[in-house]
Amino acid sequence: MTLALARLAVAAAIAATSVAHAGDPVQLSKEETQKALAGKSITYEARGGGVAGGSVVIFFGAEGRMTFKLTNSPKISSGTWSVDDDGRYCIKVVSGTASDGCRHLMKTDTGYAMKTGRGDIVPVDKLE
């Protein structure tokens, strides 16, 4: 009987670790990401790459065009954006100094966040 209880306790502990917590960000699907971003701007704190100290504003045009601006710089990058099958939004820079890349958009209890290619979760300040 004691062995059965021990096995049950181990199974319950394993199950508890695989369940998402209420406050955990939830990754959006391809369709949800497309709908959330098309025709809107996203603003988040600039981090790393020597750009700390300002915010990043990306405008996602409904037709697939994008502009990328650091609030503490007069420079603007432009290019295109799309959403891949994994639900990541991807930007391709045509002119300017911003870098190409893809990120997951995630829903949180208080709004949105992004998951970087390194796995970091970055809060979104605005999505409008």
C-alpha positions as CSV (number, residue, x, y, z in Angstrom):
1,M,0.0,0.0,0.0
2,T,2.8,2.4,0.8
3,L,4.5,1.8,-2.5
4,A,1.2,2.6,-4.3
5,L,0.9,5.9,-2.4
6,A,4.5,6.8,-3.3
7,R,3.9,6.1,-7.0
8,L,0.7,8.2,-6.9
9,A,2.6,11.1,-5.2
10,V,5.3,11.0,-7.9
11,A,2.7,10.9,-10.7
12,A,0.9,13.9,-9.2
13,A,4.2,15.9,-8.9
14,I,5.1,15.2,-12.5
15,A,1.6,16.2,-13.7
16,A,1.8,19.4,-11.6
17,T,5.0,20.5,-13.3
18,S,3.6,20.1,-16.8
19,V,0.6,22.2,-16.3
20,A,0.8,25.9,-17.2
21,H,0.4,28.4,-14.3
22,A,-2.4,31.0,-14.6
23,G,0.2,33.8,-14.9
24,D,2.3,32.1,-17.6
25,P,2.4,33.8,-21.1
26,V,0.5,31.9,-23.8
27,Q,2.0,31.8,-27.2
28,L,-0.3,33.0,-30.0
29,S,-1.0,30.9,-33.1
30,K,-0.2,32.1,-36.6
31,E,-3.7,33.5,-37.1
32,E,-3.9,35.1,-33.7
33,T,-0.5,36.9,-34.2
34,Q,-1.5,38.1,-37.7
35,K,-4.8,39.5,-36.3
36,A,-3.1,41.1,-33.3
37,L,-0.4,42.9,-35.3
38,A,-1.9,43.8,-38.7
39,G,-2.3,47.6,-39.0
40,K,-0.9,48.2,-35.5
41,S,2.2,49.3,-33.7
42,I,4.1,47.4,-30.9
43,T,6.3,49.2,-28.4
44,Y,8.8,47.6,-26.0
45,E,11.9,48.5,-24.1
46,A,15.1,48.3,-26.2
47,R,17.6,45.8,-24.7
48,G,21.1,44.7,-25.7
49,G,22.9,45.4,-28.9
50,G,24.0,48.8,-27.7
51,V,20.5,50.2,-28.0
52,A,19.4,50.3,-24.3
53,G,17.9,53.5,-23.0
54,G,14.9,53.9,-25.3
55,S,12.0,52.0,-26.7
56,V,11.5,50.2,-30.0
57,V,8.4,50.9,-32.0
58,I,7.5,48.6,-34.9
59,F,4.5,49.4,-37.2
60,F,3.1,46.4,-38.9
61,G,1.2,47.5,-42.0
62,A,-1.8,45.4,-43.0
63,E,-0.2,45.0,-46.5
64,G,3.0,43.4,-45.1
65,R,5.2,46.5,-44.8
66,M,6.8,47.5,-41.6
67,T,8.8,50.4,-40.1
68,F,11.2,50.0,-37.1
69,K,12.2,53.0,-35.0
70,L,14.2,53.5,-31.8
71,T,12.7,56.3,-29.8
72,N,16.2,57.7,-28.9
73,S,17.4,57.8,-32.5
74,P,16.3,59.7,-35.6
75,K,16.9,56.6,-37.8
76,I,14.1,54.6,-39.1
77,S,14.4,51.1,-40.7
78,S,11.8,49.7,-43.1
79,G,11.0,46.4,-44.7
80,T,8.4,43.7,-44.7
81,W,6.8,41.5,-42.0
82,S,5.1,38.1,-42.1
83,V,4.0,35.4,-39.6
84,D,5.6,31.9,-40.0
85,D,3.8,28.6,-39.4
86,D,5.0,28.5,-35.8
87,G,3.2,31.8,-35.1
88,R,6.4,34.0,-34.9
89,Y,6.3,37.4,-36.5
90,C,9.3,37.9,-38.7
91,I,10.7,41.2,-40.0
92,K,13.0,41.5,-43.0
93,V,14.8,44.9,-43.2
94,V,15.2,46.4,-46.6
95,S,16.7,49.8,-45.6
96,G,18.1,50.9,-42.3
97,T,20.1,49.4,-39.5
98,A,17.6,47.2,-37.7
99,S,18.3,43.4,-37.9
100,D,16.1,40.8,-39.5
101,G,14.5,38.4,-37.0
102,C,11.5,36.5,-35.7
103,R,9.8,36.5,-32.3
104,H,6.8,34.9,-30.7
105,L,4.0,37.1,-29.5
106,M,2.5,35.9,-26.3
107,K,-0.7,36.8,-24.3
108,T,-0.2,37.6,-20.6
109,D,-2.5,38.4,-17.7
110,T,-1.7,42.1,-18.2
111,G,-1.4,42.4,-22.0
112,Y,1.3,41.0,-24.3
113,A,5.0,39.9,-24.2
114,M,7.5,38.6,-26.8
115,K,9.7,35.6,-26.7
116,T,13.1,36.3,-28.2
117,G,15.2,33.8,-30.2
118,R,17.2,33.3,-27.0
119,G,14.1,32.4,-25.0
120,D,13.9,35.7,-23.1
121,I,10.4,37.0,-22.3
122,V,10.2,40.8,-23.1
123,P,7.1,42.7,-21.9
124,V,5.2,44.7,-24.6
125,D,4.5,48.2,-23.3
126,K,1.9,49.0,-26.0
127,L,0.1,47.2,-28.8
128,E,-2.3,49.6,-30.5
